[in-house]
Amino acid sequence: MTLNDSEILVLQTIVMKLNEHDSMAWIHSHQTNKKKPMEVRNFYRIKGKIKSSTAKRKFELLKNGIWEQHIERIDQLETILKFSWENYHREQNPIRRQHILDSIAGIQPLLSAYYSASQEVIENDTEKGVQDTGHIPKLPN
């Protein structure tokens, strides 16, 4: 689902969790067509359209390989952790060992965020009755 300029602006207000007043101010300050400012009712129409298309957008991301990239990032971070711990146990210098521990600690929030995002997708699919069939669903164009 390709978003037009107005839809992108509304999506930005959703992501920033702006209220109606601030959303409209944001949109008006960033619109390319200043001659015809977006009306509030059009803002809510677009916002509803974006929210209702969440599942479709997720499947488009899946179709385009985003899920594979997500899993690959998890695998990379876990591999980095594995080698970091190996290096930590081999290293004799206390300062270098501390540096390795610091890098391990820095990886934890990233890995946690990926796990959390994965869990949300899995729980969301479970609630909707979506089952893993081993293939990525094809969406009509």
Secondary structure as GFF3:
##gff-version 3
##sequence-region A 1 141
A	DSSP	alpha_helix	5	15	.	.	.	ID=ss1
A	DSSP	alpha_helix	20	30	.	.	.	ID=ss2
A	DSSP	alpha_helix	40	52	.	.	.	ID=ss3
A	DSSP	alpha_helix	54	63	.	.	.	ID=ss4
A	DSSP	alpha_helix	66	90	.	.	.	ID=ss5
A	DSSP	alpha_helix	94	128	.	.	.	ID=ss6
###
